[in-house]
């Protein structure tokens, strides 16, 4: 499902942040195309 | 979803290699998870950003979905997601993303 895919990681400051998503999906064989952690203040 | 993020996603989805894109969401609140999933499938439901009225139909998953967990290296999962999975009070955010994906035929990888 992720092997060879490019992932857009959309994290949330109060949830799971984008770098954590990116690390995990990289381990599943994906490349990271873009990541961002949203922060609502 | 902020406007700069929407603009970047639109740019990627309109690029040459758009067929291999997958969106993975990490919001633990139902509203935030659903909003993000809708924005990358049917378009920005708030009609505020570059993806308003732009149905990209990208495949979208929540990072804590079992289908995702099964593909992540166990040590990476434990290090980055294990604690968050334990403190998640309900699977409602996961179900919200799944529901958006299932309503969008092109949004399954």
Backbone of each chain as nested JSON, in Angstrom:
{
  "chains": [
    {"id": "A", "residues": [
      {"number": 1, "name": "UNK", "atoms": {"N": [0.811, -1.212, 0.0], "CA": [0.0, 0.0, 0.0], "C": [0.852, 1.273, 0.0]}},
      {"number": 2, "name": "UNK", "atoms": {"N": [2.016, 1.199, 0.674], "CA": [2.883, 2.38, 0.749], "C": [4.201, 2.202, 0.003]}},
      {"number": 3, "name": "UNK", "atoms": {"N": [4.506, 0.974, -0.365], "CA": [5.777, 0.702, -1.04], "C": [5.86, 1.501, -2.34]}},
      {"number": 4, "name": "UNK", "atoms": {"N": [6.864, 2.354, -2.43], "CA": [7.06, 3.15, -3.636], "C": [6.133, 4.348, -3.769]}},
      {"number": 5, "name": "UNK", "atoms": {"N": [5.261, 4.551, -2.781], "CA": [4.327, 5.685, -2.834], "C": [4.987, 6.928, -2.233]}},
      {"number": 6, "name": "UNK", "atoms": {"N": [4.415, 8.07, -2.564], "CA": [4.856, 9.333, -1.969], "C": [3.787, 9.791, -0.986]}},
      {"number": 7, "name": "UNK", "atoms": {"N": [4.213, 10.008, 0.231], "CA": [3.265, 10.307, 1.301], "C": [3.214, 11.797, 1.616]}},
      {"number": 8, "name": "UNK", "atoms": {"N": [1.987, 12.267, 1.81], "CA": [1.756, 13.598, 2.358], "C": [1.335, 13.374, 3.809]}},
      {"number": 9, "name": "UNK", "atoms": {"N": [2.183, 13.757, 4.75], "CA": [1.923, 13.526, 6.174], "C": [1.325, 14.784, 6.791]}},
      {"number": 10, "name": "UNK", "atoms": {"N": [0.072, 14.679, 7.224], "CA": [-0.618, 15.817, 7.819], "C": [-0.786, 15.557, 9.314]}},
      {"number": 11, "name": "UNK", "atoms": {"N": [0.116, 16.124, 10.107], "CA": [0.064, 15.93, 11.542], "C": [-0.694, 17.041, 12.237]}},
      {"number": 12, "name": "UNK", "atoms": {"N": [-0.826, 16.864, 13.545], "CA": [-1.537, 17.854, 14.359], "C": [-0.742, 18.035, 15.649]}},
      {"number": 13, "name": "UNK", "atoms": {"N": [-0.551, 19.274, 16.033], "CA": [0.235, 19.54, 17.241], "C": [-0.346, 18.832, 18.461]}},
      {"number": 14, "name": "UNK", "atoms": {"N": [-1.655, 18.756, 18.538], "CA": [-2.295, 18.113, 19.68], "C": [-2.581, 16.639, 19.429]}},
      {"number": 15, "name": "UNK", "atoms": {"N": [-2.097, 16.134, 18.328], "CA": [-2.298, 14.721, 18.014], "C": [-0.961, 14.088, 17.693]}},
      {"number": 16, "name": "UNK", "atoms": {"N": [-0.88, 13.476, 16.54], "CA": [0.381, 12.872, 16.104], "C": [1.033, 13.824, 15.107]}},
      {"number": 17, "name": "UNK", "atoms": {"N": [2.269, 14.186, 15.388], "CA": [2.925, 15.2, 14.574], "C": [3.5, 14.595, 13.289]}},
      {"number": 18, "name": "UNK", "atoms": {"N": [3.64, 15.455, 12.301], "CA": [4.019, 14.994, 10.964], "C": [5.342, 14.217, 10.923]}},
      {"number": 19, "name": "UNK", "atoms": {"N": [6.386, 14.638, 11.647], "CA": [7.631, 13.859, 11.572], "C": [7.469, 12.407, 12.049]}},
      {"number": 20, "name": "UNK", "atoms": {"N": [6.59, 12.195, 13.033], "CA": [6.342, 10.828, 13.507], "C": [5.652, 10.006, 12.421]}},
      {"number": 21, "name": "UNK", "atoms": {"N": [4.663, 10.625, 11.75], "CA": [3.988, 9.937, 10.642], "C": [5.003, 9.617, 9.546]}},
      {"number": 22, "name": "UNK", "atoms": {"N": [5.84, 10.59, 9.229], "CA": [6.826, 10.411, 8.156], "C": [7.796, 9.271, 8.474]}},
      {"number": 23, "name": "UNK", "atoms": {"N": [8.286, 9.225, 9.718], "CA": [9.211, 8.145, 10.109], "C": [8.546, 6.781, 9.918]}},
      {"number": 24, "name": "UNK", "atoms": {"N": [7.311, 6.679, 10.357], "CA": [6.622, 5.393, 10.294], "C": [6.351, 4.976, 8.856]}},
      {"number": 25, "name": "UNK", "atoms": {"N": [5.911, 5.911, 8.036], "CA": [5.589, 5.559, 6.662], "C": [6.848, 5.283, 5.838]}},
      {"number": 26, "name": "UNK", "atoms": {"N": [7.945, 5.939, 6.202], "CA": [9.218, 5.634, 5.547], "C": [9.613, 4.186, 5.822]}},
      {"number": 27, "name": "UNK", "atoms": {"N": [9.355, 3.752, 7.043], "CA": [9.685, 2.36, 7.394], "C": [8.798, 1.377, 6.645]}},
      {"number": 28, "name": "UNK", "atoms": {"N": [7.659, 1.86, 6.125], "CA": [6.743, 1.007, 5.355], "C": [7.043, 1.07, 3.863]}},
      {"number": 29, "name": "UNK", "atoms": {"N": [8.111, 1.772, 3.49], "CA": [8.537, 1.784, 2.091], "C": [8.13, 3.004, 1.302]}},
      {"number": 30, "name": "UNK", "atoms": {"N": [7.558, 4.01, 1.967], "CA": [7.12, 5.211, 1.255], "C": [8.204, 6.278, 1.27]}},
      {"number": 31, "name": "UNK", "atoms": {"N": [8.064, 7.227, 0.359], "CA": [8.883, 8.439, 0.374], "C": [7.99, 9.566, 0.87]}},
      {"number": 32, "name": "UNK", "atoms": {"N": [8.584, 10.539, 1.527], "CA": [7.795, 11.666, 2.023], "C": [7.833, 12.792, 0.99]}},
      {"number": 33, "name": "UNK", "atoms": {"N": [6.666, 13.141, 0.443], "CA": [6.576, 14.218, -0.542], "C": [6.411, 15.564, 0.154]}},
      {"number": 34, "name": "UNK", "atoms": {"N": [5.713, 15.546, 1.271], "CA": [5.419, 16.797, 1.991], "C": [4.914, 16.437, 3.371]}},
      {"number": 35, "name": "UNK", "atoms": {"N": [5.309, 17.233, 4.357], "CA": [4.721, 17.019, 5.681], "C": [4.503, 18.356, 6.371]}},
      {"number": 36, "name": "UNK", "atoms": {"N": [3.458, 18.383, 7.169], "CA": [3.128, 19.603, 7.901], "C": [2.363, 19.231, 9.167]}},
      {"number": 37, "name": "UNK", "atoms": {"N": [2.731, 19.915, 10.245], "CA": [2.009, 19.724, 11.499], "C": [1.158, 20.956, 11.737]}},
      {"number": 38, "name": "UNK", "atoms": {"N": [-0.155, 20.761, 11.771], "CA": [-1.058, 21.883, 11.961], "C": [-1.069, 22.309, 13.419]}},
      {"number": 39, "name": "UNK", "atoms": {"N": [-1.272, 23.593, 13.607], "CA": [-1.249, 24.153, 14.949], "C": [-2.342, 25.207, 15.033]}},
      {"number": 40, "name": "UNK", "atoms": {"N": [-3.424, 24.877, 15.713], "CA": [-4.508, 25.841, 15.879], "C": [-4.318, 26.592, 17.181]}},
      {"number": 41, "name": "UNK", "atoms": {"N": [-4.224, 27.888, 17.104], "CA": [-4.062, 28.691, 18.326], "C": [-5.171, 29.743, 18.373]}}
    ]},
    {"id": "B", "residues": [
      {"number": 1, "name": "UNK", "atoms": {"N": [-7.524, 23.288, 7.418], "CA": [-6.156, 23.125, 6.92], "C": [-5.664, 24.481, 6.41]}},
      {"number": 2, "name": "UNK", "atoms": {"N": [-4.448, 24.85, 6.78], "CA": [-4.0, 26.185, 6.41], "C": [-3.788, 26.306, 4.888]}},
      {"number": 3, "name": "UNK", "atoms": {"N": [-3.8, 27.536, 4.441], "CA": [-3.839, 27.793, 3.001], "C": [-2.554, 27.363, 2.297]}},
      {"number": 4, "name": "UNK", "atoms": {"N": [-1.42, 27.555, 2.967], "CA": [-0.144, 27.176, 2.357], "C": [-0.069, 25.66, 2.177]}},
      {"number": 5, "name": "UNK", "atoms": {"N": [-0.587, 24.918, 3.146], "CA": [-0.597, 23.452, 3.032], "C": [-1.496, 23.022, 1.887]}},
      {"number": 6, "name": "UNK", "atoms": {"N": [-2.659, 23.623, 1.792], "CA": [-3.56, 23.299, 0.679], "C": [-2.901, 23.595, -0.668]}},
      {"number": 7, "name": "UNK", "atoms": {"N": [-2.209, 24.714, -0.735], "CA": [-1.561, 25.094, -1.994], "C": [-0.49, 24.078, -2.381]}},
      {"number": 8, "name": "UNK", "atoms": {"N": [0.283, 23.62, -1.394], "CA": [1.345, 22.651, -1.684], "C": [0.775, 21.301, -2.116]}},
      {"number": 9, "name": "UNK", "atoms": {"N": [-0.299, 20.88, -1.454], "CA": [-0.924, 19.606, -1.823], "C": [-1.501, 19.694, -3.239]}},
      {"number": 10, "name": "UNK", "atoms": {"N": [-2.113, 20.81, -3.548], "CA": [-2.681, 20.997, -4.894], "C": [-1.586, 20.912, -5.953]}},
      {"number": 11, "name": "UNK", "atoms": {"N": [-0.465, 21.559, -5.634], "CA": [0.675, 21.553, -6.555], "C": [1.18, 20.127, -6.784]}},
      {"number": 12, "name": "UNK", "atoms": {"N": [1.298, 19.362, -5.698], "CA": [1.761, 17.976, -5.824], "C": [0.756, 17.144, -6.624]}},
      {"number": 13, "name": "UNK", "atoms": {"N": [-0.527, 17.332, -6.333], "CA": [-1.563, 16.519, -6.99], "C": [-1.705, 16.859, -8.465]}},
      {"number": 14, "name": "UNK", "atoms": {"N": [-1.287, 18.033, -8.838], "CA": [-1.371, 18.424, -10.241], "C": [-0.063, 18.14, -10.989]}},
      {"number": 15, "name": "UNK", "atoms": {"N": [0.896, 17.599, -10.263], "CA": [2.182, 17.292, -10.873], "C": [2.15, 16.011, -11.683]}},
      {"number": 16, "name": "UNK", "atoms": {"N": [3.29, 15.687, -12.277], "CA": [3.366, 14.529, -13.158], "C": [3.161, 13.211, -12.426]}},
      {"number": 17, "name": "UNK", "atoms": {"N": [3.641, 13.138, -11.181], "CA": [3.597, 11.856, -10.464], "C": [2.474, 11.824, -9.437]}},
      {"number": 18, "name": "UNK", "atoms": {"N": [1.312, 12.333, -9.782], "CA": [0.233, 12.424, -8.803], "C": [-0.38, 11.068, -8.465]}},
      {"number": 19, "name": "UNK", "atoms": {"N": [-0.197, 10.068, -9.335], "CA": [-0.825, 8.764, -9.102], "C": [-0.231, 8.006, -7.92]}},
      {"number": 20, "name": "UNK", "atoms": {"N": [0.96, 8.391, -7.477], "CA": [1.577, 7.642, -6.383], "C": [1.493, 8.38, -5.046]}},
      {"number": 21, "name": "UNK", "atoms": {"N": [0.609, 9.35, -4.945], "CA": [0.462, 10.102, -3.694], "C": [-0.537, 9.422, -2.754]}},
      {"number": 22, "name": "UNK", "atoms": {"N": [-0.194, 9.405, -1.474], "CA": [-1.1, 8.923, -0.427], "C": [-1.03, 9.925, 0.718]}},
      {"number": 23, "name": "UNK", "atoms": {"N": [-2.184, 10.286, 1.268], "CA": [-2.222, 11.215, 2.395], "C": [-2.442, 10.428, 3.681]}},
      {"number": 24, "name": "UNK", "atoms": {"N": [-1.657, 10.738, 4.701], "CA": [-1.804, 10.082, 6.002], "C": [-1.977, 11.158, 7.074]}},
      {"number": 25, "name": "UNK", "atoms": {"N": [-3.038, 11.001, 7.857], "CA": [-3.468, 12.014, 8.809], "C": [-3.183, 11.571, 10.243]}},
      {"number": 26, "name": "UNK", "atoms": {"N": [-2.808, 12.539, 11.086], "CA": [-2.486, 12.198, 12.47], "C": [-3.352, 12.894, 13.511]}},
      {"number": 27, "name": "UNK", "atoms": {"N": [-4.431, 13.526, 13.083], "CA": [-5.302, 14.218, 14.038], "C": [-6.003, 13.21, 14.955]}},
      {"number": 28, "name": "UNK", "atoms": {"N": [-6.1, 13.554, 16.209], "CA": [-6.789, 12.666, 17.151], "C": [-8.178, 13.189, 17.5]}},
      {"number": 29, "name": "UNK", "atoms": {"N": [-8.547, 14.355, 16.993], "CA": [-9.913, 14.834, 17.166], "C": [-10.712, 14.547, 15.9]}},
      {"number": 30, "name": "UNK", "atoms": {"N": [-11.958, 14.17, 16.093], "CA": [-12.779, 13.733, 14.965], "C": [-12.937, 14.851, 13.935]}},
      {"number": 31, "name": "UNK", "atoms": {"N": [-13.218, 16.064, 14.422], "CA": [-13.442, 17.174, 13.5], "C": [-12.229, 17.471, 12.65]}},
      {"number": 32, "name": "UNK", "atoms": {"N": [-11.067, 17.516, 13.272], "CA": [-9.838, 17.812, 12.543], "C": [-9.49, 16.724, 11.552]}},
      {"number": 33, "name": "UNK", "atoms": {"N": [-9.681, 15.462, 11.967], "CA": [-9.374, 14.332, 11.089], "C": [-10.295, 14.343, 9.871]}},
      {"number": 34, "name": "UNK", "atoms": {"N": [-11.583, 14.574, 10.119], "CA": [-12.562, 14.558, 9.031], "C": [-12.326, 15.725, 8.063]}},
      {"number": 35, "name": "UNK", "atoms": {"N": [-12.025, 16.887, 8.635], "CA": [-11.793, 18.07, 7.81], "C": [-10.589, 17.867, 6.896]}},
      {"number": 36, "name": "UNK", "atoms": {"N": [-9.514, 17.339, 7.451], "CA": [-8.31, 17.102, 6.647], "C": [-8.593, 16.081, 5.546]}},
      {"number": 37, "name": "UNK", "atoms": {"N": [-9.309, 14.999, 5.911], "CA": [-9.608, 13.948, 4.927], "C": [-10.501, 14.484, 3.81]}},
      {"number": 38, "name": "UNK", "atoms": {"N": [-11.496, 15.282, 4.174], "CA": [-12.382, 15.839, 3.149], "C": [-11.627, 16.791, 2.224]}},
      {"number": 39, "name": "UNK", "atoms": {"N": [-10.723, 17.565, 2.812], "CA": [-10.013, 18.565, 2.015], "C": [-9.205, 17.918, 0.885]}},
      {"number": 40, "name": "UNK", "atoms": {"N": [-8.62, 16.753, 1.14], "CA": [-7.783, 16.11, 0.109], "C": [-8.562, 15.147, -0.773]}},
      {"number": 41, "name": "UNK", "atoms": {"N": [-9.86, 14.984, -0.51], "CA": [-10.675, 14.097, -1.362], "C": [-11.708, 14.899, -2.153]}},
      {"number": 42, "name": "UNK", "atoms": {"N": [-12.652, 15.522, -1.422], "CA": [-13.741, 16.228, -2.114], "C": [-13.509, 17.729, -2.217]}},
      {"number": 43, "name": "UNK", "atoms": {"N": [-12.485, 18.23, -1.53], "CA": [-12.208, 19.667, -1.566], "C": [-12.432, 20.298, -0.207]}},
      {"number": 44, "name": "UNK", "atoms": {"N": [-11.902, 21.482, -0.03], "CA": [-11.97, 22.18, 1.256], "C": [-13.421, 22.499, 1.626]}},
      {"number": 45, "name": "UNK", "atoms": {"N": [-13.976, 21.837, 2.653], "CA": [-15.38, 22.075, 2.994], "C": [-15.63, 23.457, 3.596]}},
      {"number": 46, "name": "UNK", "atoms": {"N": [-14.565, 24.145, 3.995], "CA": [-14.751, 25.496, 4.537], "C": [-14.746, 26.551, 3.421]}},
      {"number": 47, "name": "UNK", "atoms": {"N": [-14.412, 26.139, 2.217], "CA": [-14.363, 27.024, 1.055], "C": [-13.443, 28.228, 1.3]}},
      {"number": 48, "name": "UNK", "atoms": {"N": [-12.368, 28.013, 2.04], "CA": [-11.478, 29.122, 2.372], "C": [-10.15, 29.051, 1.63]}},
      {"number": 49, "name": "UNK", "atoms": {"N": [-9.792, 27.854, 1.167], "CA": [-8.433, 27.698, 0.642], "C": [-8.392, 27.299, -0.815]}},
      {"number": 50, "name": "UNK", "atoms": {"N": [-7.18, 27.083, -1.333], "CA": [-6.988, 26.732, -2.745], "C": [-7.677, 25.431, -3.155]}},
      {"number": 51, "name": "UNK", "atoms": {"N": [-8.026, 24.585, -2.199], "CA": [-8.683, 23.326, -2.56], "C": [-10.209, 23.409, -2.477]}},
      {"number": 52, "name": "UNK", "atoms": {"N": [-10.743, 24.591, -2.253], "CA": [-12.201, 24.766, -2.284], "C": [-12.722, 24.4, -3.671]}},
      {"number": 53, "name": "UNK", "atoms": {"N": [-13.649, 23.449, -3.712], "CA": [-14.225, 23.046, -4.999], "C": [-13.283, 22.246, -5.87]}},
      {"number": 54, "name": "UNK", "atoms": {"N": [-12.201, 21.739, -5.281], "CA": [-11.205, 20.961, -6.047], "C": [-11.175, 19.53, -5.495]}},
      {"number": 55, "name": "UNK", "atoms": {"N": [-11.903, 18.619, -6.108], "CA": [-11.964, 17.238, -5.604], "C": [-10.763, 16.405, -6.059]}},
      {"number": 56, "name": "UNK", "atoms": {"N": [-9.697, 16.451, -5.279], "CA": [-8.468, 15.748, -5.68], "C": [-8.635, 14.227, -5.648]}},
      {"number": 57, "name": "UNK", "atoms": {"N": [-9.486, 13.726, -4.747], "CA": [-9.707, 12.284, -4.674], "C": [-8.483, 11.496, -4.264]}},
      {"number": 58, "name": "UNK", "atoms": {"N": [-7.613, 12.097, -3.461], "CA": [-6.385, 11.39, -3.073], "C": [-6.697, 10.268, -2.079]}},
      {"number": 59, "name": "UNK", "atoms": {"N": [-5.944, 9.168, -2.139], "CA": [-6.088, 8.118, -1.127], "C": [-5.743, 8.699, 0.242]}},
      {"number": 60, "name": "UNK", "atoms": {"N": [-6.567, 8.417, 1.248], "CA": [-6.34, 9.016, 2.555], "C": [-6.547, 7.979, 3.663]}},
      {"number": 61, "name": "UNK", "atoms": {"N": [-5.616, 7.972, 4.604], "CA": [-5.652, 7.032, 5.728], "C": [-5.328, 7.771, 7.014]}},
      {"number": 62, "name": "UNK", "atoms": {"N": [-5.828, 7.244, 8.137], "CA": [-5.376, 7.713, 9.449], "C": [-4.188, 6.846, 9.845]}},
      {"number": 63, "name": "UNK", "atoms": {"N": [-3.184, 7.474, 10.446], "CA": [-1.948, 6.729, 10.744], "C": [-2.176, 5.612, 11.766]}},
      {"number": 64, "name": "UNK", "atoms": {"N": [-3.248, 5.691, 12.544], "CA": [-3.503, 4.642, 13.532], "C": [-4.447, 3.553, 13.016]}},
      {"number": 65, "name": "UNK", "atoms": {"N": [-4.802, 3.582, 11.732], "CA": [-5.642, 2.517, 11.18], "C": [-4.861, 1.201, 11.2]}},
      {"number": 66, "name": "UNK", "atoms": {"N": [-5.555, 0.095, 11.493], "CA": [-4.867, -1.206, 11.505], "C": [-4.152, -1.515, 10.199]}},
      {"number": 67, "name": "UNK", "atoms": {"N": [-4.731, -1.082, 9.072], "CA": [-4.099, -1.353, 7.773], "C": [-2.735, -0.676, 7.668]}},
      {"number": 68, "name": "UNK", "atoms": {"N": [-2.609, 0.475, 8.317], "CA": [-1.335, 1.202, 8.303], "C": [-0.372, 0.559, 9.299]}},
      {"number": 69, "name": "UNK", "atoms": {"N": [-0.87, 0.286, 10.489], "CA": [-0.024, -0.295, 11.54], "C": [0.671, -1.565, 11.047]}},
      {"number": 70, "name": "UNK", "atoms": {"N": [-0.078, -2.361, 10.286], "CA": [0.465, -3.627, 9.82], "C": [1.63, -3.477, 8.854]}},
      {"number": 71, "name": "UNK", "atoms": {"N": [1.809, -2.292, 8.309], "CA": [2.865, -2.085, 7.315], "C": [4.063, -1.308, 7.863]}},
      {"number": 72, "name": "UNK", "atoms": {"N": [3.903, -0.728, 9.051], "CA": [4.975, 0.073, 9.644], "C": [5.911, -0.855, 10.427]}},
      {"number": 73, "name": "UNK", "atoms": {"N": [7.199, -0.576, 10.369], "CA": [8.166, -1.367, 11.134], "C": [7.793, -1.301, 12.616]}},
      {"number": 74, "name": "UNK", "atoms": {"N": [7.74, -2.45, 13.295], "CA": [7.279, -2.473, 14.691], "C": [8.041, -1.525, 15.612]}},
      {"number": 75, "name": "UNK", "atoms": {"N": [9.356, -1.407, 15.417], "CA": [10.1, -0.508, 16.309], "C": [9.75, 0.956, 16.051]}},
      {"number": 76, "name": "UNK", "atoms": {"N": [9.521, 1.328, 14.802], "CA": [9.121, 2.699, 14.487], "C": [7.729, 2.979, 15.042]}},
      {"number": 77, "name": "UNK", "atoms": {"N": [6.838, 2.003, 14.911], "CA": [5.485, 2.181, 15.431], "C": [5.523, 2.387, 16.947]}},
      {"number": 78, "name": "UNK", "atoms": {"N": [6.275, 1.54, 17.604], "CA": [6.359, 1.628, 19.065], "C": [6.949, 2.966, 19.5]}},
      {"number": 79, "name": "UNK", "atoms": {"N": [7.977, 3.402, 18.809], "CA": [8.647, 4.654, 19.175], "C": [7.774, 5.876, 18.924]}},
      {"number": 80, "name": "UNK", "atoms": {"N": [7.049, 5.908, 17.825], "CA": [6.35, 7.132, 17.431], "C": [4.838, 7.105, 17.662]}},
      {"number": 81, "name": "UNK", "atoms": {"N": [4.247, 5.929, 17.656], "CA": [2.783, 5.871, 17.696], "C": [2.217, 5.054, 18.851]}},
      {"number": 82, "name": "UNK", "atoms": {"N": [3.025, 4.225, 19.45], "CA": [2.528, 3.306, 20.478], "C": [1.813, 4.027, 21.615]}},
      {"number": 83, "name": "UNK", "atoms": {"N": [2.445, 5.091, 22.118], "CA": [1.849, 5.821, 23.238], "C": [0.552, 6.503, 22.816]}},
      {"number": 84, "name": "UNK", "atoms": {"N": [0.559, 7.092, 21.617], "CA": [-0.636, 7.789, 21.141], "C": [-1.791, 6.806, 20.946]}},
      {"number": 85, "name": "UNK", "atoms": {"N": [-1.482, 5.624, 20.496], "CA": [-2.538, 4.621, 20.328], "C": [-3.148, 4.258, 21.686]}},
      {"number": 86, "name": "UNK", "atoms": {"N": [-2.288, 4.207, 22.704], "CA": [-2.777, 3.842, 24.037], "C": [-3.674, 4.918, 24.634]}},
      {"number": 87, "name": "UNK", "atoms": {"N": [-3.354, 6.192, 24.388], "CA": [-4.133, 7.269, 25.0], "C": [-5.36, 7.665, 24.16]}},
      {"number": 88, "name": "UNK", "atoms": {"N": [-5.472, 7.099, 22.969], "CA": [-6.63, 7.408, 22.13], "C": [-7.89, 6.88, 22.816]}},
      {"number": 89, "name": "UNK", "atoms": {"N": [-8.81, 7.777, 23.094], "CA": [-9.99, 7.393, 23.877], "C": [-11.006, 6.591, 23.069]}},
      {"number": 90, "name": "UNK", "atoms": {"N": [-11.088, 6.866, 21.782], "CA": [-11.989, 6.08, 20.933], "C": [-11.409, 6.054, 19.531]}},
      {"number": 91, "name": "UNK", "atoms": {"N": [-11.934, 5.14, 18.729], "CA": [-11.423, 5.074, 17.353], "C": [-12.216, 5.981, 16.417]}},
      {"number": 92, "name": "UNK", "atoms": {"N": [-12.957, 6.931, 16.973], "CA": [-13.788, 7.818, 16.145], "C": [-12.984, 8.588, 15.087]}},
      {"number": 93, "name": "UNK", "atoms": {"N": [-11.796, 9.122, 15.41], "CA": [-11.042, 9.809, 14.351], "C": [-10.656, 8.867, 13.21]}},
      {"number": 94, "name": "UNK", "atoms": {"N": [-10.333, 7.641, 13.564], "CA": [-9.972, 6.638, 12.544], "C": [-11.188, 6.341, 11.669]}},
      {"number": 95, "name": "UNK", "atoms": {"N": [-12.337, 6.149, 12.316], "CA": [-13.565, 5.85, 11.568], "C": [-13.965, 7.021, 10.67]}},
      {"number": 96, "name": "UNK", "atoms": {"N": [-13.7, 8.232, 11.156], "CA": [-14.057, 9.423, 10.372], "C": [-13.268, 9.455, 9.065]}},
      {"number": 97, "name": "UNK", "atoms": {"N": [-11.976, 9.17, 9.151], "CA": [-11.143, 9.161, 7.941], "C": [-11.556, 8.007, 7.022]}},
      {"number": 98, "name": "UNK", "atoms": {"N": [-11.812, 6.857, 7.631], "CA": [-12.228, 5.697, 6.834], "C": [-13.539, 5.997, 6.078]}},
      {"number": 99, "name": "UNK", "atoms": {"N": [-14.473, 6.659, 6.772], "CA": [-15.767, 6.976, 6.16], "C": [-15.59, 7.908, 4.963]}},
      {"number": 100, "name": "UNK", "atoms": {"N": [-14.726, 8.905, 5.112], "CA": [-14.472, 9.812, 3.99], "C": [-13.869, 9.022, 2.821]}},
      {"number": 101, "name": "UNK", "atoms": {"N": [-12.911, 8.157, 3.127], "CA": [-12.262, 7.36, 2.07], "C": [-13.288, 6.475, 1.346]}},
      {"number": 102, "name": "UNK", "atoms": {"N": [-14.159, 5.858, 2.116], "CA": [-15.109, 4.922, 1.51], "C": [-16.191, 5.64, 0.69]}},
      {"number": 103, "name": "UNK", "atoms": {"N": [-16.386, 6.924, 0.984], "CA": [-17.34, 7.7, 0.183], "C": [-16.694, 8.206, -1.111]}},
      {"number": 104, "name": "UNK", "atoms": {"N": [-15.376, 8.066, -1.199], "CA": [-14.634, 8.596, -2.346], "C": [-13.952, 7.431, -3.055]}},
      {"number": 105, "name": "UNK", "atoms": {"N": [-14.542, 6.926, -4.134], "CA": [-14.029, 5.717, -4.786], "C": [-12.545, 5.758, -5.127]}},
      {"number": 106, "name": "UNK", "atoms": {"N": [-12.023, 6.932, -5.487], "CA": [-10.622, 7.006, -5.895], "C": [-9.679, 7.136, -4.706]}},
      {"number": 107, "name": "UNK", "atoms": {"N": [-10.223, 7.201, -3.48], "CA": [-9.39, 7.508, -2.316], "C": [-8.871, 6.283, -1.581]}},
      {"number": 108, "name": "UNK", "atoms": {"N": [-8.851, 5.136, -2.226], "CA": [-8.237, 3.953, -1.632], "C": [-6.994, 3.618, -2.429]}},
      {"number": 109, "name": "UNK", "atoms": {"N": [-5.871, 3.475, -1.723], "CA": [-4.591, 3.236, -2.408], "C": [-4.568, 1.848, -3.038]}}
    ]}
  ]
}
